[in-house]
Amino acid sequence: MGSCGKSMPEAVDRHGDPESDSGVIDPVIGPSVLAAPTATADSREPDSQPRLVGFEGRISRKPATAVVIVAGGSGERFGRHGGKQMVELLGKPMLTWSAEAFDAVPDVGLIVVVCPREQAEEYCHLAFDPYPFVTPIQMVPSGEIRQESSMAGIAAVPESYEQIAIHDGARPLITPELIMHAISTLRGNLDADGVLVGHPAIDTLKVVGDGVVIGTPDRSMFWVAQTPQVFRAAICRRAFSTAMAEGFVGTDDSSLIERIGGKVMLVDGPRDNIKVTVPEDLPPARATLIARMHRG
């Protein structure tokens, strides 16, 4: 395996041996199946790491989707200087778990990881080089805010890709099945410009002004947005360029496509596809992985 490389902002690819898998399928969404937990969780040797069944790297002959994994956060809320993406879950960095899910999707032909310039070597050395990725990995420097980081990743995607998926590096519980389901949904709806993963809101929502409740909306209209969010490449580029030119900062990537009139669909994802934001999020993430192992 070659190194991720050390130079930025130039593109750095790490190539594996592509397999001849067929195109994207739309599987039934269900629990991920993992290998029986025979490894020591704290071991740093890749061969002794917990290995997810179905997460082996695969790439088709003509992949049409590139993924941008945004891993540029400072980690201030998590309390880890330099970013939470390198915090370990069962012996592997969170960023590795996230990237492995996309590596196992045949239609994903490129993984673009957006991270701070000064941490690119660390991310490559710890999160990617020790593991058997087959999908090319490209590192690009992050921006000041998430929207700038997403745009930097999008700019690194060659024009040949038809879809661009954007994912949070701190969502380590994403599965190949859910990624393929989102891609398939976009492909199967020709009038759609994007698809995002989310789940219906289950808590009562309140509209509050100056500390006073001023309304209780019907929660059946509200969904909690997750990632990945998958978009047709052309409108994705146009939406980001327009937003940046006009100084608009969206709450998520999908909001930029919605802003220019794009149609974004939503597919139901599991509530355990959490974003690890604070240390208290780690135990549930760990417990989910262990539970999936035992189900396997």
C-alpha positions as CSV (number, residue, x, y, z in Angstrom):
1,M,0.0,0.0,0.0
2,G,1.3,3.5,-0.9
3,S,1.2,6.4,1.5
4,C,-1.6,9.0,1.4
5,G,1.3,11.4,0.8
6,K,2.5,14.5,2.6
7,S,2.0,17.4,0.2
8,M,-1.0,19.7,0.2
9,P,-2.9,21.2,-1.5
10,E,-1.9,19.1,-4.4
11,A,-4.0,15.9,-4.9
12,V,-2.6,12.8,-3.3
13,D,-4.0,9.5,-4.4
14,R,-3.6,6.1,-2.9
15,H,-4.6,3.4,-5.4
16,G,-5.7,-0.1,-4.7
17,D,-6.7,-3.0,-7.0
18,P,-10.2,-2.3,-8.2
19,E,-12.6,-5.3,-8.4
20,S,-15.0,-5.9,-11.2
21,D,-18.2,-5.6,-9.2
22,S,-21.4,-4.7,-10.9
23,G,-23.2,-1.4,-10.3
24,V,-25.2,-0.2,-7.3
25,I,-27.9,-2.3,-5.8
26,D,-30.7,-1.1,-3.5
27,P,-30.6,-3.5,-0.5
28,V,-33.1,-3.8,2.2
29,I,-32.0,-1.5,5.0
30,G,-31.3,-3.3,8.2
31,P,-28.7,-3.9,10.9
32,S,-25.1,-4.1,9.8
33,V,-23.6,-7.6,10.1
34,L,-20.1,-7.7,11.6
35,A,-17.7,-10.5,12.2
36,A,-17.7,-12.2,15.5
37,P,-15.6,-10.2,18.0
38,T,-12.4,-12.3,18.2
39,A,-10.1,-9.3,18.3
40,T,-8.7,-7.3,21.2
41,A,-10.4,-4.0,21.0
42,D,-7.4,-2.0,22.1
43,S,-5.0,-3.6,19.7
44,R,-3.5,-1.3,17.1
45,E,-2.5,-4.0,14.7
46,P,-4.9,-3.7,11.7
47,D,-5.2,-7.5,11.2
48,S,-6.5,-7.8,14.8
49,Q,-9.0,-5.0,14.5
50,P,-12.8,-5.8,14.6
51,R,-13.7,-6.3,11.0
52,L,-17.1,-5.6,9.6
53,V,-18.6,-8.2,7.2
54,G,-19.6,-6.4,4.0
55,F,-17.2,-3.6,4.6
56,E,-14.4,-5.0,2.5
57,G,-13.2,-2.5,-0.1
58,R,-14.8,-2.9,-3.5
59,I,-14.9,-0.6,-6.6
60,S,-16.7,-1.1,-9.9
61,R,-15.2,-0.7,-13.3
62,K,-17.1,2.6,-13.9
63,P,-17.9,4.2,-10.5
64,A,-20.1,7.3,-10.8
65,T,-20.0,8.6,-7.3
66,A,-17.3,10.5,-5.4
67,V,-17.5,11.1,-1.6
68,V,-16.3,14.1,0.3
69,I,-15.6,13.3,3.9
70,V,-15.5,16.5,5.9
71,A,-13.0,16.1,8.8
72,G,-11.9,19.6,9.4
73,G,-13.4,20.3,12.8
74,S,-11.3,21.7,15.5
75,G,-12.7,19.4,18.2
76,E,-13.3,22.2,20.7
77,R,-16.6,20.8,21.9
78,F,-15.1,17.4,22.2
79,G,-12.2,18.6,24.2
80,R,-9.5,17.1,21.8
81,H,-7.2,19.6,20.3
82,G,-6.7,18.8,16.6
83,G,-10.0,17.2,15.9
84,K,-12.2,14.4,17.2
85,Q,-12.0,12.3,14.0
86,M,-8.9,10.6,15.3
87,V,-10.4,9.5,18.6
88,E,-10.4,5.7,18.7
89,L,-13.5,3.4,18.6
90,L,-12.6,-0.2,19.3
91,G,-9.0,0.5,18.3
92,K,-9.6,2.4,15.1
93,P,-10.0,6.1,14.5
94,M,-13.6,7.3,13.9
95,L,-12.5,8.6,10.5
96,T,-11.4,5.1,9.5
97,W,-14.8,3.6,10.4
98,S,-16.5,6.3,8.3
99,A,-14.3,5.9,5.3
100,E,-14.4,2.1,5.4
101,A,-18.2,2.2,4.7
102,F,-17.7,4.2,1.5
103,D,-14.7,2.0,0.5
104,A,-17.2,-0.9,0.5
105,V,-19.6,0.7,-2.0
106,P,-18.7,-0.3,-5.5
107,D,-20.1,2.9,-7.1
108,V,-17.8,5.1,-5.0
109,G,-14.6,5.6,-7.1
110,L,-12.9,8.4,-5.0
111,I,-12.8,9.4,-1.3
112,V,-11.8,13.0,-0.8
113,V,-10.9,13.7,2.8
114,V,-11.0,17.4,3.8
115,C,-8.8,18.1,6.9
116,P,-6.5,20.8,8.3
117,R,-3.4,21.2,6.2
118,E,-1.1,20.6,9.2
119,Q,-2.8,17.3,10.1
120,A,-2.9,15.6,6.7
121,E,0.2,13.5,7.4
122,E,-1.2,12.4,10.8
123,Y,-4.6,11.5,9.3
124,C,-2.9,9.5,6.5
125,H,-0.5,7.7,8.9
126,L,-3.1,6.7,11.5
127,A,-6.4,6.6,9.7
128,F,-5.7,5.2,6.2
129,D,-2.2,3.8,5.6
130,P,-2.5,0.9,8.1
131,Y,-5.8,-0.3,6.5
132,P,-6.5,-2.1,3.2
133,F,-8.5,0.6,1.4
134,V,-9.0,-0.1,-2.3
135,T,-10.7,3.2,-3.2
136,P,-8.3,6.1,-4.1
137,I,-8.0,8.6,-1.3
138,Q,-7.3,12.3,-1.9
139,M,-6.5,14.8,0.9
140,V,-7.4,18.5,0.5
141,P,-7.0,21.3,3.0
142,S,-10.1,22.4,4.9
143,G,-11.5,25.9,5.1
144,E,-12.4,28.2,7.9
145,I,-16.0,27.0,8.1
146,R,-17.6,23.7,7.2
147,Q,-19.2,25.1,4.0
148,E,-15.8,26.2,2.7
149,S,-14.4,22.7,3.6
150,S,-17.2,21.0,1.6
151,M,-16.6,23.3,-1.3
152,A,-12.9,22.5,-1.2
153,G,-13.7,18.8,-1.4
154,I,-16.2,19.3,-4.2
155,A,-13.6,21.2,-6.2
156,A,-11.3,18.2,-6.0
157,V,-13.8,15.8,-7.6
158,P,-13.2,15.3,-11.3
159,E,-15.9,16.3,-13.7
160,S,-16.4,12.6,-14.7
161,Y,-18.3,11.8,-11.6
162,E,-22.1,12.1,-11.8
163,Q,-22.9,12.2,-8.1
164,I,-21.1,13.7,-5.1
165,A,-21.8,12.5,-1.6
166,I,-20.9,14.6,1.4
167,H,-20.4,12.9,4.8
168,D,-19.3,14.0,8.3
169,G,-16.1,12.3,9.3
170,A,-17.5,12.1,12.9
171,R,-20.4,9.8,11.8
172,P,-18.6,6.5,12.2
173,L,-21.7,4.3,12.3
174,I,-22.8,4.8,8.6
175,T,-23.2,1.5,6.6
176,P,-22.5,0.6,3.0
177,E,-26.2,-0.5,2.7
178,L,-27.5,3.0,3.7
179,I,-25.0,4.7,1.3
180,M,-26.1,2.5,-1.6
181,H,-29.8,3.1,-0.7
182,A,-29.3,6.9,-0.9
183,I,-27.4,6.6,-4.2
184,S,-30.0,4.3,-5.7
185,T,-32.8,6.6,-4.6
186,L,-31.2,9.5,-6.4
187,R,-30.6,7.5,-9.5
188,G,-34.1,6.2,-9.5
189,N,-35.8,9.6,-9.3
190,L,-34.7,11.5,-12.4
191,D,-36.4,14.7,-11.2
192,A,-34.5,14.8,-7.9
193,D,-31.3,16.8,-7.5
194,G,-30.3,15.3,-4.2
195,V,-31.0,12.8,-1.4
196,L,-30.2,13.1,2.2
197,V,-30.4,10.6,5.0
198,G,-32.4,11.5,8.1
199,H,-35.1,10.3,10.5
200,P,-38.4,11.6,11.7
201,A,-38.3,13.9,14.8
202,I,-39.6,12.0,17.8
203,D,-39.4,14.8,20.4
204,T,-42.0,17.5,20.9
205,L,-40.7,20.7,19.3
206,K,-41.2,24.2,20.6
207,V,-40.8,27.6,19.0
208,V,-39.2,29.9,21.5
209,G,-38.6,33.7,21.6
210,D,-36.8,35.4,24.4
211,G,-37.1,32.4,26.6
212,V,-40.9,32.1,26.1
213,V,-42.7,29.4,24.2
214,I,-44.6,30.9,21.3
215,G,-45.7,27.8,19.5
216,T,-45.7,24.0,19.2
217,P,-45.4,22.9,15.6
218,D,-46.6,19.6,14.3
219,R,-43.6,17.4,14.6
220,S,-44.8,15.1,11.8
221,M,-43.5,17.7,9.4
222,F,-39.9,17.6,10.8
223,W,-37.0,15.3,10.2
224,V,-33.6,15.3,11.7
225,A,-31.0,15.6,8.9
226,Q,-28.0,13.2,8.9
227,T,-25.3,12.4,6.4
228,P,-24.4,11.3,3.8
229,Q,-26.1,13.8,1.5
230,V,-25.8,12.8,-2.1
231,F,-26.3,15.3,-5.0
232,R,-26.0,15.4,-8.7
233,A,-22.6,16.8,-9.3
234,A,-23.6,19.7,-11.7
235,I,-26.2,21.3,-9.4
236,C,-24.0,20.7,-6.4
237,R,-21.2,22.7,-7.9
238,R,-23.6,25.4,-9.0
239,A,-25.3,25.7,-5.6
240,F,-22.0,26.0,-3.7
241,S,-20.5,28.5,-6.1
242,T,-23.7,30.6,-5.9
243,A,-23.8,30.5,-2.1
244,M,-20.1,31.5,-1.8
245,A,-20.5,34.3,-4.4
246,E,-23.5,35.7,-2.5
247,G,-22.1,35.3,1.0
248,F,-24.8,32.8,2.0
249,V,-23.9,30.2,4.7
250,G,-26.3,27.3,5.0
251,T,-27.0,25.1,8.0
252,D,-26.1,22.0,6.0
253,D,-25.0,21.1,2.5
254,S,-28.5,20.3,1.3
255,S,-29.8,23.8,2.2
256,L,-27.6,25.2,-0.6
257,I,-29.2,23.0,-3.2
258,E,-32.7,23.8,-1.8
259,R,-31.9,27.5,-1.9
260,I,-31.5,27.5,-5.7
261,G,-34.7,25.5,-6.3
262,G,-33.2,22.0,-6.3
263,K,-35.4,19.1,-5.3
264,V,-33.9,17.1,-2.4
265,M,-35.5,13.8,-1.3
266,L,-35.1,12.2,2.1
267,V,-34.5,8.5,2.9
268,D,-35.1,7.1,6.4
269,G,-31.9,6.3,8.2
270,P,-31.4,4.7,11.6
271,R,-31.2,6.9,14.7
272,D,-27.9,5.3,15.6
273,N,-26.2,7.1,12.7
274,I,-25.1,9.6,15.2
275,K,-22.5,12.4,14.9
276,V,-20.0,12.1,17.7
277,T,-19.8,15.7,19.0
278,V,-19.0,15.5,22.7
279,P,-17.3,12.8,24.8
280,E,-20.7,11.6,26.0
281,D,-21.4,10.4,22.4
282,L,-18.6,7.8,22.5
283,P,-20.2,5.2,24.8
284,P,-23.4,4.9,22.6
285,A,-21.3,4.7,19.5
286,R,-19.1,2.0,21.1
287,A,-22.2,0.1,22.3
288,T,-23.7,0.2,18.9
289,L,-20.7,-1.4,17.3
290,I,-20.4,-4.1,19.9
291,A,-24.1,-4.9,19.6
292,R,-23.8,-5.2,15.8
293,M,-20.8,-7.6,16.4
294,H,-22.8,-9.8,18.6
295,R,-25.7,-9.8,16.2
296,G,-23.2,-11.1,13.6
